[in-house]
Amino acid sequence: MSDTHKVKGPASYFPPIEKTYGKPIQHWQDIVRQQQGKTHMQIVTLLKTEHGLGHGHANAIVAATLAETKS
């Protein structure tokens, strides 16, 4: 039997992010968590300019990480 569970949403970007940038998602999420007081787009810009991530990858990491704190 094969696993038919498919990851959706921002987390679906995580495997290619890890492959492309050579660091675990936890690394990028730790950076996001250190950006308290900044907006979503400010953090996306930081990941793009200071760490070289593409817009889609940076946006997915920020969205998934910030969603953890909302409830």
NUKOL-445513 format. One record per residue: y, z, x of N, C-alpha, C, CB in turn; residue in three letters; residue number from 1. Coordinates in pm, 1 decimal. Each point is the difference from the previous one (the first is absolute). Glycine has a CB too. Layout:
// NUKOL-445513
<<Y; Z; X>; <Y; Z; X>; <Y; Z; X>; <Y; Z; X>; "ALA"; NUM>,
...
//
This chain:
// NUKOL-445513
<<-118.6; 0.0; 83.7>; <118.6; 0.0; -83.7>; <124.4; 0.0; 87.8>; <-124.3; 121.3; -182.8>; "MET"; 1>,
<<224.2; -196.8; 141.1>; <124.0; -1.5; 76.0>; <104.8; 83.2; -70.7>; <-54.7; -226.6; 91.0>; "SER"; 2>,
<<147.2; 276.2; -13.6>; <109.0; 80.3; -54.1>; <104.2; -95.7; -57.8>; <-41.3; 189.1; 167.9>; "ASP"; 3>,
<<67.1; -178.9; -297.5>; <94.4; -89.8; -64.7>; <137.3; 63.4; -15.8>; <-189.9; -105.5; -119.1>; "THR"; 4>,
<<206.5; 228.8; 167.5>; <129.1; 68.0; -6.8>; <97.3; -69.6; 94.7>; <-111.5; 221.0; -58.8>; "HIS"; 5>,
<<222.5; -267.1; 5.1>; <98.7; -70.6; 80.7>; <128.6; 82.0; 2.0>; <-102.6; -225.8; -57.2>; "LYS"; 6>,
<<153.7; 248.2; 177.8>; <124.2; 74.6; 14.9>; <114.6; -86.7; -49.8>; <-91.8; 130.0; 197.8>; "VAL"; 7>,
<<180.8; -69.2; -275.2>; <112.9; -72.5; -56.4>; <130.1; 66.5; 43.3>; <-139.9; -72.4; -197.5>; "LYS"; 8>,
<<248.8; 4.1; 172.7>; <131.7; 55.1; 29.5>; <28.5; 1.5; 149.2>; <-16.7; 138.7; -205.2>; "GLY"; 9>,
<<113.6; -56.0; 245.2>; <40.7; 3.0; 140.5>; <-114.0; 27.5; 97.8>; <219.6; 76.0; -79.3>; "PRO"; 10>,
<<-316.5; 4.6; 38.6>; <-111.4; 33.6; 89.8>; <-84.4; -122.0; 35.7>; <-4.1; 228.0; -99.5>; "ALA"; 11>,
<<12.7; -334.1; 19.8>; <-76.1; -120.4; 32.2>; <50.1; -65.3; 129.2>; <-42.0; -34.4; -244.9>; "SER"; 12>,
<<161.7; 69.1; 285.9>; <56.6; -52.2; 124.5>; <-46.6; 77.5; 123.6>; <197.6; -74.4; -131.0>; "TYR"; 13>,
<<-254.7; 191.5; 112.6>; <-29.2; 87.6; 113.5>; <-94.0; -59.5; 104.9>; <35.4; 185.9; -155.2>; "PHE"; 14>,
<<-148.7; -246.2; 116.9>; <-86.8; -56.8; 104.2>; <69.3; -105.6; 86.4>; <-191.6; 44.6; -150.4>; "PRO"; 15>,
<<265.1; -140.9; 91.5>; <67.8; -96.3; 86.5>; <111.6; 62.4; 83.4>; <-55.1; -174.1; -166.6>; "PRO"; 16>,
<<120.1; 278.0; 114.9>; <104.1; 68.1; 77.9>; <-61.3; 62.8; 124.1>; <132.9; 45.0; -209.4>; "ILE"; 17>,
<<-244.0; 25.2; 190.6>; <-66.9; 63.2; 114.2>; <-44.9; -104.5; 101.9>; <-76.0; 187.0; -149.3>; "GLU"; 18>,
<<24.3; -298.1; 100.3>; <-47.3; -106.2; 89.3>; <117.0; -65.0; 74.6>; <-194.8; -41.5; -154.6>; "LYS"; 19>,
<<302.4; 13.9; 84.0>; <114.1; -70.5; 58.7>; <74.5; 84.9; 102.6>; <21.1; -128.0; -211.8>; "THR"; 20>,
<<0.7; 255.5; 180.5>; <85.8; 83.2; 84.7>; <-76.7; 97.5; 89.0>; <171.9; -20.5; -174.9>; "TYR"; 21>,
<<-303.9; 29.3; 156.2>; <-83.3; 79.2; 88.8>; <15.6; 150.4; -10.7>; <11.6; -189.6; 147.2>; "GLY"; 22>,
<<45.0; 235.5; -257.6>; <15.5; 144.0; -20.3>; <-50.8; 34.4; -139.6>; <200.0; 10.1; 157.8>; "LYS"; 23>,
<<-253.1; 110.3; -174.4>; <-49.4; 39.4; -133.0>; <115.3; 19.3; -98.7>; <-197.9; 110.3; 108.6>; "PRO"; 24>,
<<168.2; -124.0; -233.5>; <101.1; 18.5; -104.5>; <63.5; 137.6; 10.2>; <-125.3; -156.8; -149.1>; "ILE"; 25>,
<<48.1; 256.2; 187.1>; <53.1; 136.4; 14.8>; <121.0; 1.6; 93.9>; <-230.8; 93.6; -40.6>; "GLN"; 26>,
<<227.0; -171.4; 147.6>; <111.5; -8.7; 94.6>; <127.5; -42.3; -71.6>; <-160.1; -56.6; 185.1>; "HIS"; 27>,
<<149.2; -49.8; -264.2>; <117.0; -52.7; -69.6>; <45.9; 95.2; -110.2>; <-76.6; -233.2; 51.3>; "TRP"; 28>,
<<-17.8; 296.2; -119.5>; <37.1; 95.0; -105.1>; <69.5; 122.4; 58.3>; <-193.1; -79.4; -137.5>; "GLN"; 29>,
<<152.3; 121.3; 255.9>; <67.3; 112.2; 65.4>; <146.7; -34.3; 28.2>; <-219.2; 71.9; 103.0>; "ASP"; 30>,
<<243.8; -194.8; -60.2>; <138.4; -43.7; 24.0>; <79.2; 3.0; -130.2>; <-76.2; -145.6; 191.7>; "ILE"; 31>,
<<15.8; 94.7; -298.7>; <68.1; -1.0; -130.3>; <31.9; 142.5; -43.5>; <-119.0; -213.1; -63.7>; "VAL"; 32>,
<<25.0; 302.8; 78.3>; <19.8; 139.1; -44.5>; <110.4; 70.1; 78.5>; <-240.6; 8.6; -64.7>; "ARG"; 33>,
<<271.4; -56.0; 182.3>; <106.4; 59.6; 82.7>; <139.5; -48.9; -41.5>; <-163.5; 16.2; 189.7>; "GLN"; 34>,
<<170.9; -105.0; -286.1>; <126.7; -62.3; -38.2>; <60.0; 61.9; -126.3>; <-80.0; -210.6; 105.3>; "GLN"; 35>,
<<68.4; 339.9; -119.9>; <50.2; 66.8; -119.6>; <148.2; -28.5; -19.4>; <-172.4; 179.4; 27.8>; "GLN"; 36>,
<<210.1; -204.6; -152.2>; <139.2; -26.2; -33.2>; <37.5; -147.0; 6.3>; <50.6; 223.9; 84.9>; "GLY"; 37>,
<<-139.2; -306.9; -32.7>; <26.7; -143.4; 6.0>; <-61.8; -68.7; -121.5>; <6.4; 7.6; 253.0>; "LYS"; 38>,
<<54.5; -118.3; -291.5>; <-52.1; -75.5; -114.3>; <-120.8; -83.2; 43.0>; <230.7; -8.2; -103.2>; "THR"; 39>,
<<-299.4; -41.3; 4.5>; <-116.2; -86.0; 22.8>; <37.8; -114.7; 94.0>; <-92.4; 59.1; -228.5>; "HIS"; 40>,
<<199.5; -129.6; 195.4>; <38.1; -116.9; 80.0>; <51.1; 37.7; 138.9>; <55.0; -117.5; -211.7>; "MET"; 41>,
<<5.0; 233.3; 227.3>; <41.0; 44.5; 133.7>; <-123.1; 21.1; 87.9>; <206.6; 109.6; -96.4>; "GLN"; 42>,
<<-311.4; -55.5; 38.7>; <-122.3; 22.9; 77.0>; <-69.3; -132.6; 30.0>; <-26.1; 227.0; -106.3>; "ILE"; 43>,
<<24.3; -318.7; 10.2>; <-56.5; -132.8; 24.6>; <73.6; -65.4; 116.9>; <-64.3; -23.7; -244.7>; "VAL"; 44>,
<<195.9; 29.9; 243.2>; <80.2; -59.2; 106.9>; <-31.0; 63.9; 134.4>; <179.6; -49.9; -165.5>; "THR"; 45>,
<<-196.2; 181.3; 167.7>; <-34.5; 69.4; 124.1>; <-133.8; -49.8; 54.6>; <128.5; 201.8; -77.6>; "LEU"; 46>,
<<-229.1; -213.6; -8.2>; <-130.6; -48.1; 45.4>; <8.2; -142.9; 52.7>; <-110.0; 150.6; -166.4>; "LEU"; 47>,
<<192.8; -231.5; 104.4>; <15.6; -138.7; 43.1>; <75.2; -9.6; 132.2>; <-2.6; -70.8; -239.2>; "LYS"; 48>,
<<115.4; 138.5; 249.5>; <85.5; -16.4; 117.6>; <-47.2; 79.5; 121.2>; <187.3; -39.0; -155.1>; "THR"; 49>,
<<-235.8; 159.6; 133.2>; <-38.9; 84.8; 113.2>; <-147.8; -11.4; 37.7>; <179.4; 154.7; -69.3>; "GLU"; 50>,
<<-261.4; -205.2; -23.5>; <-143.4; -3.8; 26.4>; <-61.8; -139.0; -14.6>; <-8.1; 233.8; -77.3>; "HIS"; 51>,
<<88.6; -331.8; 36.1>; <-45.5; -138.3; -4.9>; <-92.3; -37.3; -114.7>; <25.1; 6.6; 238.4>; "GLY"; 52>,
<<-29.8; 74.1; -343.3>; <-85.1; -33.3; -113.7>; <66.4; -108.8; -84.4>; <-94.8; 234.5; -1.4>; "LEU"; 53>,
<<12.6; -314.6; -63.6>; <50.3; -97.3; -95.2>; <45.7; 71.2; -126.2>; <-152.9; -176.6; 93.6>; "GLY"; 54>,
<<234.9; 108.0; -172.6>; <56.2; 62.5; -119.4>; <-107.6; 46.3; -98.4>; <201.4; -142.9; 29.3>; "HIS"; 55>,
<<-297.3; 57.8; -59.2>; <-104.2; 36.1; -96.1>; <-82.8; 119.2; 45.0>; <-7.7; -236.9; -68.9>; "GLY"; 56>,
<<-25.9; 239.4; 197.1>; <-78.6; 111.3; 53.0>; <80.6; 129.5; -2.7>; <-127.1; -160.0; 145.8>; "HIS"; 57>,
<<252.2; 152.4; -102.2>; <85.3; 119.5; -1.2>; <18.8; 50.6; -142.3>; <118.2; -80.6; 206.4>; "ALA"; 58>,
<<-93.1; -10.4; -299.1>; <20.1; 38.5; -139.4>; <-124.3; 66.4; -57.9>; <162.1; -188.2; -25.7>; "ASN"; 59>,
<<-279.3; 134.8; 55.6>; <-125.0; 57.9; -51.3>; <-21.2; 141.9; 52.3>; <-98.3; -230.1; -13.6>; "ALA"; 60>,
<<123.3; 251.2; 141.4>; <-16.7; 133.9; 59.0>; <96.1; 98.0; -64.3>; <-73.8; -101.7; 217.2>; "ILE"; 61>,
<<200.1; 62.4; -228.2>; <100.6; 89.5; -58.8>; <-32.7; 29.7; -145.9>; <173.4; -91.7; 156.9>; "VAL"; 62>,
<<-207.5; -10.8; -234.6>; <-31.5; 20.1; -141.4>; <-117.8; 96.2; -17.6>; <86.4; -230.6; -49.3>; "ALA"; 63>,
<<-192.3; 208.9; 123.9>; <-119.2; 84.8; -12.9>; <29.1; 143.3; 43.8>; <-145.0; -200.9; 39.1>; "ALA"; 64>,
<<220.1; 215.5; 67.8>; <28.0; 134.0; 52.7>; <92.9; 77.3; -91.5>; <-32.0; -86.5; 230.7>; "THR"; 65>,
<<137.5; 21.7; -276.8>; <93.2; 69.0; -89.2>; <-63.3; 31.8; -135.3>; <188.4; -116.0; 115.0>; "LEU"; 66>,
<<-282.6; 33.4; -158.2>; <-68.8; 24.2; -127.3>; <-83.0; 127.2; 4.5>; <-6.3; -245.7; -39.9>; "ALA"; 67>,
<<-38.3; 284.2; 158.5>; <-79.7; 122.7; 13.4>; <78.9; 123.3; -41.0>; <-127.9; -107.4; 184.5>; "GLU"; 68>,
<<258.6; 105.0; -162.6>; <81.4; 117.7; -27.4>; <54.8; 3.3; -142.4>; <58.9; 3.0; 240.0>; "THR"; 69>,
<<-72.8; -114.6; -313.2>; <47.3; -5.0; -138.1>; <-112.7; 38.0; -95.5>; <167.2; -178.2; 61.5>; "LYS"; 70>,
<<-134.7; 259.8; -155.9>; <-96.2; 34.7; -105.4>; <69.0; 73.2; -110.1>; <-183.8; 11.0; 164.8>; "SER"; 71>,
//
